[in-house]
Amino acid sequence: MSKPQRTDFYAHSTDRDDKVDWQSLVDHLSAVGELAALKAAVFGGASLAQVEGLLHDLGKYTEEFQQRLEGSPVRVDHATHGAVMAVERYGPIGRLLAYAIAGHHAGLANGRDSGERTSLKDRLRKELPELLSHWQDEIDLPEPKSLALPEGLKGIKERGSFQLSFLGRMLFSCLVDADYLDTEAFYLGKDKGVDGRAQEFPDLSALRERLDQYLGRFKANSDVNRIRAGILEHVRGKAALEPGLFSLNVPTGGGKTLASLAFALDHAIAHGLRRVIFVIPFTSIVEQNAAVFREALGDLGEVAVLEHHSAFIDDGKNSRDPQASDKLRLAMENWEAPIVVTTSVQLFESLYANRSSRCRKLHNIAGSVVILDEAQTLPLKLLMPCVTAMDELALNYRTSLVLCTATQPALKKEEGFTNGLDNVRELAPEPEDLQRQLERVQVHYRGPLTDEELVGELAAHEQVLCIVNSRRHARSLYQSIAHLPGARHLTTLMCAKHRSQALKEIRQQLKDDEPCRLIATSLIEAGVDVDFPVVFRAEAGLDSIAQAAGRCNREGKRPLEQSNVYVFAVASDWPTPPDVEQFAGAARSVFRRHEKPLLLAAIRDYFRELYWVKGKEQLGAGMLKMIEDGRLEGIPYETLAKDFRMIDSHMLPVIVPYDEDARKALRDLQWAESCGGIARRLQPYLVQLPERALRALRDTGAVQPVEAERFGEQFMELVNGDLYHEKYGFDWDDPSFIRAEKSVM
């Protein structure tokens, strides 16, 4: 006697045997298709995303999968049937969709060559459970002739395969976000409409109103403030320009941060764009700028500003408004918030990622204003893939990108950059004039200085900042001047809370005209608001030198001739790190050719030389060639995700029990059910150490996991307090630690 034919098919189950609250498969496929289409509409991909949604779980129309929902332990591939169907029904376009359908759980695979994941080519050939014909009665797929690439997609002949791969990743983002949301809505048991969850944020007009109120408090009561006010007014006047590529070339201290926020809100409102995304190179500045934006946006800032970087975890238990915090935590998964503040690592690695969790947010970049702060810090080895992704976002995804920096990198076609950016419009009023108006320092190249000579120079100045390229060199110099009045030290071997307290004292010393001799690493250049009359900077790139100069005569209150920045070559005991030397070499060439190395002509000359010396292969051209050579059938999604790493050195965090707040958070962690809020409280007490150094400390017992079994070794604590010095943070003379630290900037 044959088994009765199954008539009901389910996507998700519950613990009820009668199945009355199980999710219907057709309902799930239809909902995901509808929601994916809604998300892809902003870039014209709605019909493609809907097909992905309808086919992504097609393999659940099998007896084997339905038995699994009923308790069978056998694992079933439920994604590949949909990928096969997409290729059979829609040809080349279907193959593009097949990458996302096959990978909506496992991640995007390579088209041909297998990595950790089976290639799409092999997935399409594998033996699968029998697909039952019931799907044809429940799923209404569009006709093959009706499916096409987004209307208006602007193609570039030499990067056609790249553009297809980018579209494929964007469609993947729409699919996985829609799938997550519909599945989440089912398991939460909440009917929240097509979006799956009720995520309501302040609209951009309300945020602009709060920003205008905040900006209205500032008075143009000094020359610098009048210049800042003029920049703000001019930049906002450009908001009506058509979306695309922009630059904001304003010297340090010109008020770029709030001016760029004001432009972004005005521009987004004028053109119906959806959100503002600030991309910042350093985690510490993400936190700083997010705080600035929250203050500027008043009562709406708490819920509108999403801070997203690798160290940010929040479960809502450490917020003044738990509901707002919960909303932002959910938005972190897919960047639904109206203002996102993130790192360049988070943005660009996501744009080349293949995992669903990393790609889920990508579709929300489309139709946004993206502010790239300190754009010159993009890593040289990946510069061409970064520039190509930026250009594609502007060309085909209704995204306006603003390259915001005091030292604009030469990334335009007209500046000789291969496949560079075209039609980049400047927002600042006469950048050359601004440079002259905001010129506050004189830069001198001093040549080689031994540490003994450098100490003599520092002793000759009551208030002076010295910036070097490694943490161990900074410590050594500090020890050499520790006997001098006002000697201070600042590096990332100190936890953030320690650094913040030190900076507060340093600013007070400067304000009170007391002696202050500060030795620091480049962290001081990352937007730290200090104002010294004299700065010494070890050789580095011209952009770093410009940032160092921004810590000298910052408010323009001293005469130019009394505000000096001295660039020097370090002695052989402290060789320039290889990654810095390539930039320093290009800067030396500029010093030979330009009397004023911080003027725009010199900066353009510097970047042109830097890129020319490296050559396009060393700027990441090989990754783009890999995509073009692979064509549609061989898009190397997994390989790209593996190779696109913006940070090479693997650093791991250690918690320093610096004060009673840190110690209390560590005690709370031992008994906590959830770690998110406590992790946020511990963030100011982290020090990032090279993996090798941390391993050496772990072997001696100086660093140990927090005693909480459920967290494993997620939280590592410094238990030997003798290794943390009140003046310079981590201090350990073991050879393993020293070797690991030598190259850390």
Residue pairs with C-beta under 8 A, 6 or more apart in sequence:
6 63
6 66
6 132
6 134
7 134
8 19
8 24
9 24
9 25
9 26
9 60
9 61
9 66
9 132
9 134
9 138
10 19
10 22
10 23
10 24
10 25
10 60
10 66
10 69
11 23
11 24
11 25
11 27
11 28
11 29
11 57
11 60
12 22
12 23
12 28
12 69
12 183
12 186
12 187
13 19
13 22
13 23
13 69
13 70
14 21
14 22
16 22
22 69
23 186
25 57
25 60
25 61
25 138
26 138
26 139
28 57
28 182
28 183
28 186
29 53
29 54
29 55
29 56
29 57
29 58
29 138
29 139
30 53
30 54
31 53
31 178
31 182
31 194
32 53
32 54
32 56
32 57
32 175
32 178
32 179
32 182
33 49
33 50
33 51
33 52
33 53
33 54
33 178
34 50
34 53
34 194
35 53
35 177
35 178
35 181
35 182
35 194
35 195
35 196
36 49
36 50
36 52
36 53
36 171
36 174
36 175
36 177
36 178
36 179
37 46
37 47
37 49
37 50
37 53
37 174
38 46
38 194
39 49
39 173
39 174
39 177
39 178
39 363
39 364
40 46
40 48
40 49
40 170
40 171
40 174
40 363
42 274
42 363
42 366
42 367
42 397
42 398
43 150
43 170
43 363
43 366
43 367
43 396
43 397
43 398
44 150
44 151
44 152
44 153
45 150
45 167
45 170
45 171
45 174
47 142
47 146
47 147
47 148
48 93
48 96
48 97
48 147
48 149
48 150
48 171
49 171
49 174
49 175
49 178
50 142
51 86
51 90
51 97
51 141
51 142
51 147
52 86
52 97
52 100
52 101
52 171
52 174
52 175
53 175
53 178
53 179
54 139
54 141
55 82
55 83
55 85
55 86
55 97
55 101
55 139
55 141
56 79
56 82
56 100
56 101
56 104
56 175
56 179
57 78
57 79
57 82
58 78
58 81
58 82
58 85
58 131
58 135
58 139
59 65
59 76
59 77
59 78
59 79
59 80
59 81
59 82
59 128
59 129
59 131
60 66
60 78
61 81
61 131
61 132
61 134
61 135
62 76
62 78
62 81
62 128
62 129
62 130
62 131
62 132
63 129
63 130
63 132
64 72
64 74
64 76
64 129
65 76
65 78
65 129
67 74
68 74
68 75
68 76
76 129
77 126
77 128
77 129
79 101
79 102
79 103
79 104
79 105
79 106
80 102
80 123
80 124
80 126
80 128
81 128
81 131
82 98
82 101
82 102
83 97
83 98
83 99
83 101
83 102
83 120
83 123
83 124
84 98
84 124
84 128
85 94
86 94
86 95
86 97
86 98
86 101
87 94
87 95
87 98
87 124
88 94
89 141
89 144
90 97
90 144
90 147
91 144
92 632
93 147
93 148
93 149
94 147
95 120
95 632
95 633
96 164
96 167
96 168
96 171
96 632
97 168
97 171
98 120
98 124
99 108
99 109
99 111
99 120
99 168
99 172
99 635
99 637
100 108
100 168
100 171
100 172
100 175
100 176
101 175
102 109
102 120
102 123
102 124
103 109
103 117
103 120
103 172
103 354
103 356
103 637
104 172
104 175
104 176
104 179
104 356
105 356
106 117
107 117
107 354
107 355
107 356
107 637
107 638
107 641
108 168
108 169
108 172
108 354
108 359
108 637
108 638
108 641
109 115
109 117
109 118
109 119
109 120
109 123
109 354
109 637
109 638
110 117
110 119
110 120
110 634
110 635
110 636
110 637
110 638
110 639
111 119
111 120
111 121
111 630
111 632
111 633
111 634
111 635
111 636
111 637
112 119
112 120
112 121
112 630
112 633
112 634
113 119
113 634
113 636
113 639
114 122
115 638
115 639
115 642
116 638
117 638
118 126
121 633
149 167
150 167
150 396
153 163
153 167
153 396
154 395
154 396
155 163
156 163
156 395
158 419
158 628
159 388
159 419
159 624
159 628
160 628
161 627
161 628
161 629
161 630
161 631
161 632
161 635
162 388
162 392
162 624
162 627
162 628
163 392
163 396
164 632
164 635
165 627
165 635
165 637
166 389
166 392
166 396
167 396
168 635
168 637
169 351
169 359
169 362
169 637
170 362
170 363
170 366
170 397
172 356
172 359
172 362
173 359
173 360
173 361
173 362
173 363
174 363
176 356
176 359
176 360
177 334
177 360
177 361
177 363
180 333
180 334
180 356
180 360
181 195
181 196
181 197
182 196
184 196
184 197
185 191
185 192
185 196
185 197
188 197
190 197
192 198
197 330
199 327
199 330
199 331
199 336
201 303
201 304
201 327
201 331
201 336
201 337
201 338
202 300
202 303
202 304
202 338
203 338
204 265
204 268
204 269
204 275
204 276
204 338
205 269
206 300
207 265
207 297
207 300
207 304
207 338
207 339
208 262
208 265
208 266
208 269
210 296
210 297
210 298
210 299
210 300
210 301
211 258
211 261
211 262
211 265
211 296
211 297
213 298
214 295
214 296
214 297
214 298
215 232
215 258
215 262
215 296
218 225
218 229
219 225
220 226
220 228
220 229
222 555
222 556
223 556
224 253
224 438
224 555
224 556
227 254
227 434
227 437
227 438
228 254
228 255
228 259
230 429
231 250
231 254
231 255
231 259
231 428
231 429
231 434
232 255
232 258
232 259
232 262
234 427
234 428
234 429
235 248
235 259
235 260
235 262
235 263
235 427
235 428
236 259
236 262
236 263
236 266
238 246
238 263
238 267
238 425
238 427
239 263
239 266
239 267
239 269
239 270
240 267
240 270
241 267
241 425
242 271
243 267
243 271
243 273
243 394
243 398
243 399
243 400
244 394
244 400
244 401
244 423
244 425
245 390
245 391
245 394
245 400
245 401
245 403
245 421
245 422
245 423
245 424
245 425
246 400
246 401
246 402
246 403
246 424
246 425
246 426
246 427
247 402
247 403
247 404
247 408
247 424
247 425
247 426
247 427
247 428
248 256
248 259
248 260
248 263
248 402
248 403
248 404
248 405
248 426
248 427
248 428
249 405
249 406
249 408
249 426
249 428
249 431
249 434
249 600
250 256
250 259
250 404
250 406
250 428
250 431
250 434
251 406
251 434
251 435
251 438
251 439
251 550
252 406
252 546
252 547
252 549
252 550
252 554
253 438
253 440
253 550
253 554
253 555
253 556
254 406
254 428
254 434
254 438
256 373
256 404
256 406
257 289
257 292
257 373
258 292
258 296
260 278
260 371
260 373
260 402
260 404
261 276
261 278
261 293
261 296
261 371
263 369
263 402
263 427
264 276
264 369
264 371
264 402
265 276
267 273
267 369
267 400
268 274
268 275
268 276
268 368
268 369
271 400
272 367
273 367
273 368
273 369
273 398
273 400
274 338
274 364
274 367
274 368
275 335
275 337
275 338
275 339
275 340
275 364
275 367
275 368
275 369
276 338
276 339
276 340
276 368
276 369
276 371
277 335
277 339
277 340
277 342
277 347
277 365
277 368
277 369
277 370
277 371
278 289
278 293
278 339
278 340
278 341
278 342
278 371
278 373
279 342
279 343
279 344
279 347
279 370
279 371
279 372
279 373
280 286
280 289
280 341
280 342
280 343
280 344
280 373
280 374
281 343
281 344
281 373
281 374
281 377
281 526
282 343
282 523
282 526
282 527
283 309
283 310
283 311
283 343
284 496
284 523
284 526
285 373
285 526
285 527
286 307
286 309
286 341
286 342
286 343
287 307
288 527
289 341
289 373
289 527
290 305
290 307
290 341
293 301
293 305
293 339
293 341
294 301
294 302
294 305
295 301
297 304
297 305
297 339
302 319
302 320
302 321
302 324
303 321
303 324
303 327
303 328
304 337
304 338
304 339
305 328
305 337
305 339
305 341
306 328
306 331
306 332
306 335
306 337
306 339
306 340
306 341
307 328
307 341
307 342
308 332
308 335
308 340
308 341
308 342
308 346
309 342
309 343
309 345
309 346
310 343
310 345
310 346
311 653
311 683
311 686
312 332
312 680
312 683
313 675
313 676
313 679
313 680
314 325
314 328
314 329
314 676
314 677
314 680
315 325
315 329
315 674
315 675
315 676
315 677
316 322
316 323
316 325
316 326
316 329
316 676
316 677
317 674
317 676
317 677
317 678
318 325
318 677
318 678
318 680
318 681
319 325
319 677
328 337
329 676
330 336
331 337
333 357
333 360
333 361
334 360
334 361
334 364
335 361
335 364
335 365
336 364
344 372
344 377
344 378
344 646
345 646
345 647
347 365
347 370
348 378
348 382
348 385
348 386
348 389
348 644
348 646
349 358
349 644
349 645
349 646
350 358
350 359
350 361
350 362
351 362
351 389
352 385
352 389
352 640
352 641
352 644
353 359
353 641
353 644
354 637
354 638
354 640
354 641
355 641
365 393
365 397
365 399
366 393
366 397
366 398
366 399
367 397
367 398
367 399
368 399
368 400
369 399
369 400
369 401
369 402
370 393
370 399
370 400
370 401
370 402
371 402
371 404
372 390
372 401
372 402
372 403
372 404
373 404
373 405
374 404
374 405
374 543
375 403
375 404
375 405
375 408
375 409
375 411
376 405
376 407
376 408
376 409
376 543
376 607
377 543
378 386
378 409
379 646
380 582
380 610
380 611
380 614
380 618
380 619
381 618
381 619
381 620
382 619
382 620
382 623
382 644
382 646
383 411
383 611
383 619
383 620
384 418
384 419
384 616
384 619
384 620
384 621
384 623
384 624
385 620
385 623
385 624
385 644
386 620
387 411
387 417
387 419
387 420
387 421
388 419
388 624
390 401
390 421
391 421
391 422
393 399
393 401
394 400
394 401
402 427
403 409
403 411
403 424
405 543
406 546
406 547
406 550
407 542
407 543
407 546
407 603
407 606
407 607
408 600
408 603
408 604
408 607
409 543
409 607
410 416
410 417
410 604
410 607
410 608
410 611
411 417
411 420
411 421
411 607
412 420
412 421
412 422
412 424
413 419
413 420
413 421
413 422
414 420
414 422
415 604
415 607
415 608
416 608
416 611
416 612
417 611
418 616
418 619
418 621
419 624
428 434
431 600
432 599
432 600
435 598
435 599
435 600
438 556
439 560
439 598
440 549
440 552
440 553
440 554
440 556
440 558
440 560
440 563
441 535
441 549
441 552
441 553
441 560
441 563
441 564
441 565
441 598
442 560
442 561
442 563
442 564
442 565
443 545
443 549
443 564
443 565
443 567
443 596
443 597
443 598
444 564
444 565
444 566
444 567
445 566
445 567
445 568
445 588
445 591
446 566
446 567
446 568
447 568
447 569
448 568
448 569
448 570
448 571
449 457
449 568
449 569
449 570
449 571
450 571
451 476
451 477
451 480
451 571
451 573
451 574
454 466
454 477
454 536
454 568
455 477
455 480
455 481
457 464
457 536
457 566
458 464
458 466
458 481
458 484
458 517
458 536
459 481
459 484
459 517
461 517
461 533
461 534
462 485
462 486
462 515
462 516
462 517
463 486
463 509
463 510
463 513
463 515
463 516
463 517
463 532
463 533
463 534
464 516
464 517
464 518
464 532
464 533
464 534
464 535
464 536
465 518
465 520
465 524
465 530
465 532
465 534
465 535
465 536
465 548
465 551
465 552
466 477
466 517
466 518
466 519
466 520
466 535
466 536
466 537
467 520
467 521
467 522
467 524
467 525
467 535
467 536
467 537
467 538
467 548
468 474
468 477
468 519
468 520
468 521
468 538
468 570
468 574
469 521
469 522
469 538
469 539
469 540
469 570
469 574
469 576
469 577
469 580
469 745
470 521
470 574
470 577
470 741
470 742
470 743
470 744
470 745
471 491
471 492
471 493
471 521
471 741
471 744
471 745
472 574
472 738
472 741
472 742
473 538
473 570
473 574
474 489
474 490
474 491
474 519
474 520
474 521
474 728
475 489
475 491
475 493
475 728
475 731
476 574
477 519
478 487
478 488
478 489
478 519
478 727
478 728
481 487
481 517
481 519
482 727
484 515
484 517
485 515
485 517
486 509
486 514
486 515
486 516
486 517
487 517
487 519
488 502
488 505
488 506
488 509
488 516
488 517
488 518
488 519
489 502
489 518
489 519
489 520
489 727
489 728
490 499
490 502
490 503
490 506
490 518
490 519
490 520
490 521
490 523
490 524
491 520
491 521
491 523
491 728
491 729
492 499
492 521
492 523
492 687
492 688
493 687
493 728
493 729
493 730
493 731
494 502
494 687
494 728
494 729
494 730
495 656
495 658
495 684
495 685
495 686
495 687
495 729
496 683
496 684
496 685
496 686
497 658
497 659
497 661
497 662
497 684
497 685
498 656
498 658
498 729
499 523
500 684
503 528
503 530
506 516
506 518
506 530
507 529
507 530
509 515
509 516
510 516
510 530
510 531
510 532
516 532
518 524
518 530
518 532
521 745
522 540
522 544
522 547
522 745
524 530
524 548
524 551
525 544
525 547
525 548
525 550
525 551
526 547
528 551
529 554
530 551
530 554
531 551
531 552
531 553
531 554
531 555
531 557
532 551
532 552
533 552
533 553
533 558
533 562
533 563
533 564
534 552
534 563
534 564
534 565
534 566
535 548
535 549
535 551
535 552
535 564
535 565
535 566
536 565
536 566
536 568
537 544
537 545
537 548
537 565
537 566
537 567
537 568
538 567
538 568
538 569
538 570
538 576
539 567
539 568
539 569
539 570
539 576
539 580
539 584
539 587
539 588
540 548
540 576
540 580
540 583
540 584
540 587
541 580
541 583
541 584
541 586
541 587
541 606
541 610
542 583
542 586
542 587
542 590
542 597
542 598
542 602
542 603
542 606
543 583
543 603
543 606
544 583
545 565
545 567
545 587
545 597
545 598
546 598
546 603
548 565
549 565
549 598
552 563
552 564
552 565
553 560
553 562
553 563
567 587
567 591
569 576
570 576
576 584
577 743
577 745
578 743
579 745
580 745
582 610
582 613
582 614
583 610
585 613
586 606
586 609
586 610
586 613
587 597
587 606
589 606
589 609
590 597
590 602
590 605
590 606
590 609
591 597
593 602
593 605
594 601
594 602
594 605
596 602
597 606
611 619
623 640
623 643
623 644
626 636
626 639
626 640
627 635
627 636
627 640
630 636
649 690
649 743
649 744
650 690
650 691
651 688
651 689
651 690
651 691
652 688
652 689
652 690
652 691
652 694
652 716
653 686
653 687
653 688
653 689
653 716
654 686
654 687
654 688
654 689
654 694
654 697
654 703
654 716
654 717
654 718
655 662
655 666
655 682
655 685
655 686
655 706
655 715
655 716
655 717
655 718
656 662
656 685
656 686
656 687
656 718
656 724
656 729
657 663
657 666
657 685
657 717
657 718
657 721
658 685
658 724
661 681
662 682
662 684
662 685
665 678
665 681
665 682
665 685
666 682
666 706
666 717
668 678
669 675
669 678
669 682
669 706
669 708
669 711
669 715
670 706
670 707
670 708
671 708
672 678
672 708
675 711
675 714
675 715
679 715
682 715
687 718
687 729
687 730
689 697
689 730
689 740
690 740
690 741
690 744
691 740
692 736
692 739
692 740
693 736
693 737
693 740
693 741
694 703
694 716
695 736
696 734
696 736
696 737
696 740
697 703
697 718
697 723
697 732
697 737
698 704
698 716
700 720
700 734
701 719
701 720
702 718
702 719
702 720
702 723
702 732
703 716
703 717
703 718
703 719
703 720
704 716
704 717
704 719
705 711
705 712
705 713
705 714
705 715
705 716
705 717
706 715
706 716
706 717
708 715
718 724
723 730
723 731
723 732
724 730
724 731
725 731
